[in-house]
């Protein structure tokens, strides 16, 4: 059996680089800078259900940013491996689900303390990258990487679901066309994700929760990743990498695209950002669906 590879070290800011946290207004298209630091590389904001905080990963841990006071603190956890930028809030508003660099998924209180490991991968080694939690909070959608016969862990990236108690693994996509960013629709009927199955580069898509009725949503030459829908309201957003981009690398210019009323073919850029990996890997919509958060990693 192929063993899981060793996890990476947390990302660091380069010389002259800063983390900048922004809030974008979907109606006006304007973004405002709310926080910046040159001390830690922060990524992938989640917006708390009470609207008061953003939760981001950085230096292997989870950080809480207060929108009221502009203060930020690292949440202390016990026995939690370094985490990455794939984390999603529990619908109960008091917990969060985390992807760690031991390739497992965990559940933790937003106040810190001990954590619970969820995943077991009973069918064999798999690298777990979390992107969605069902509206009822009982199921997770993640991207599972499995090694091929040569030990290549990047050869298969498919959408899976699993119950929050670690049971009921289901593989929803199959084959070698990579998928990523699997996230539940607010009504729980669909999974939105990106996939290379249509034309060989990433396009946004959706499918029924059971993996049937896959529908392509974007059709242009850009490399389109991470579709995110708010809990309410007419909008959606996704990241558009330049044509020809392989994967979703860091330190590139990307467009954040805004969709209104489900008209994905008419998406328009709302921000042009230096970042990519870590800018908006997970859902960052405010609870009212009127604004969303993102990160830029500018070099100056």
N, C-alpha and C positions, 0 to 999 in steps of 0.2 A: 504494500500500500504506500502511495506517495505521501510524504509528510508535508504538513503545512510549512510554508516558508517563514522565516523570522520577520516580524513586523518592523516597519521603518521607524526611525527616530522622528519626533515632532518637527514640523517645519519651523524655520527661523527666518526672521527678516534679514534681507541682504543689506550691505552698507548703503546708506542713503535711502532706504525704503521705509515707508510708514504703513500702518494699518489705519484706514479711514472707514468709519461706519456712517452710512447714509440712510436717510428716510426719503422715499419717493412717494409723491402724491399722484395717484393714478389718474385723477380727473384733470389736474393742471399739467402734469408731466414734469413738474419741478422736483429737484432733489435738494435736500439740505444736509449739510455735514453736522453730525451730532457728537462725534467723538473721534479723536485721533491719538495714536501712540506710536512711538518708535522703540518701545520696550518689548512688545510681544506681538507675534503674528496671530491675529484673530481671524476666524473664518465662520462662515455659514450660520448667520443668525436665525434663531427661532424667536417668534414674538409670543410672549406669555398671554394666556387666555384672559387675564385681567387687564391687559393692555399696558402694564407698568414696566415690564422688563424685556430685554433681549438676552437670549442665552446663546453664547458662542463658544467654540472650542479654541484653545490656544495652549501651546507648550505642553500638550498631552492631557490637559484638564478642561473642565467646563467652567465658564465665566459667566457672571450675571452683571448686566449693565442696566443701571437705573435710568430710565428716560426722564424722571423728575429731577434727579440730582446730578446726572452725568458722572456718577461714580461707578466703579467697576471692581468686582472682587472675585477671587477664585473660590469655587465651592469645594469644601474639603470632603473627600470620599475615602472610604476604607477598602483596601484590596481591589481597587479598580485599575486595570492596566491603562497605559496611555490610550486616549481616545483619538478618533479622527473626525473629519468634518461631516459625517453622516449620523445625525441625531434628530429625533422627532419627539415633540411633546406628547405626553399621555393626555387623552381627552379629559381626564379627571382634573387637570390643571395643577396638580401637585407633584407629578412625577415626570420623568423623561426616559426615553429609550435611547441607548447609546451604542454605537459601533466602536469596538476597541481594536487595538493593533495586535491582539492575539487572535483576531478574526472572528470573535464571538460577539453576541449582542447581550446587553445588560439593561436592567431596569433600576432606576435610582430615584430617590427623593430629590426635589429641587432645593431642599435645605441641607443636603449632604448626608454623610453617615455611611452605613453599610449598603452594598449593592447586591442585586440578585442576578446571577448569570442565567440566561434564558436558553440559549441554543446548545444543541448536542450533536446535530448532523448525524442521525442514526444510520444513514445509508453510506457514509464515508466522508473523508475530509472535504470541507467546503469553506471558502472565505466568505464571510457575511458582511454586507454593506447595506445598512438600513436606510430606507427612504420614506416609508409610509406606515401609518397606524390607522386601522379602521375607525370610523366614527364611533362605534360602540366600544372601542378600546380592547377588543378581545383577539385581534389578529394583526400581525405585522407583515408588511411587504418589503422584501429585501432583494438585492442582487447577490446571487451566489456564483462564485468563481470556482470551477472545478478543473483539475489538471487533466490534460490528455495523457496518452500513453507515453509521451516523451517527457512528462513532468512540466509542461508549459501551463502555468496557471492563468495565462491571459487568452487562452484559446476558446474558452467558453464562459460567457457572462449572461446568465439568464435570470428571469424574474421568478422568485419563489414567494410563497406565503407560509407562515407558521403561526400557531396559536401562541399567546403570550406566556403560556406555561411550558413552552418548548415542544409541544406535541403537534401532530397534524401537518408535517411538512408537505407542501405541494409545489411541484415544478410546473410553471405555467407557460414558459417559452422554451424552445428547444433548438439546438443547432449551434452553428458557429457565428451567426450574426450577433454581435454584442448588443445587449440591452442595458439600460441603466435608469436611475431616477424614478423607480416605481412608486407611485403615490396615489392614494385613494381619492376619488371624487367626494365632495361633501355629503352626497346622499349614499355613498358606499356602494354604488352600483358598478362603477368603473375603476380601472387602474390606468392612470396616465403615466407615460414613460417615454424614453427615447430609445430608438433602435436603428440598426443599420440594415435591417432586413429588406427594405424597399429598393434602395438605389446605391447601397454600398457606403453611404455616410450617414451620420446620425440625423434622424428626423423625429419630431414629436409625434406621438401616437397615443391611442387609448384602446383598451379592450375590456370586455366584460370581466367581472371579478373572477370568473372561472377560467379565464384565458382564451375564451372564444371571441369571435367577431372583432378581430384586430382592424383598427381603422387609422389610416395615415392622416395626420393633421397639417403638417407643414410639407412644402413641396419645392422649396428653393434650393440653391446651391450652397447655402451656408450650412455649417455643422451645428445642428440645433439640439440643445441639451436641457434637461431639468425643467419640464413643465410644472408649474405650481398654480393651483387654484385656491382662492380664499374660501373661508367657511360660508360667506354670503357675498352677494354682489355680482356684477356682470363681467368681471375681469379675469384674466390669467396672464402669467408672465413666463418667459423662458429665456435662456441664454443662447445667443447666436455667435459661434466662433467663426473666424474667417474661413472661406472656402479652402478646402484642402487640408484643414487641421486634422491631425491624428489624435483621437482621444479628446480629453479635456484638460490640456496642460495649464500650468500656472504661468504668470508673468507674460500674458498676451493681452491685446486689446480685444474686447468683446462688446457686443451690443446686448442690452437688456431689452427684450421685445415685449410689448404690451398687446394683449388680445382683448377685444371687447365683444360681448354678446356672442361668444362662440365662433366668431369669424376669424379663424386662424390664418386664412390666406391673406387677410388684410392687416396682419400684425404690423405695428410701427415701433421703431426704436424709441425708448423713453430715456435711455442713458447709454453713454459710451464710456466704458470703464476699463482701466488697466487692472487685470486680475485673472479671471477665468476660474481655474481650480480654487475653490474656497469662496468665490464671490457670492454664490447663491445656490449651493448644492442641495439645500433642503428648504422646505416651505418657510417663508419669512413674512407672510401676510399678517397685518394687524387683524384683531378679531372682527372689526367692522368691515373689513374688505376694502377699505378706502386707500390704504397705503401699505407699503412693504419696505423691508430693510434689506440692504446689501452691503458688501464690503468691497473696497478697492484697496489695492496694494501698490500704491504709487511709488515710483522711484524719482527722487529729486536731487 
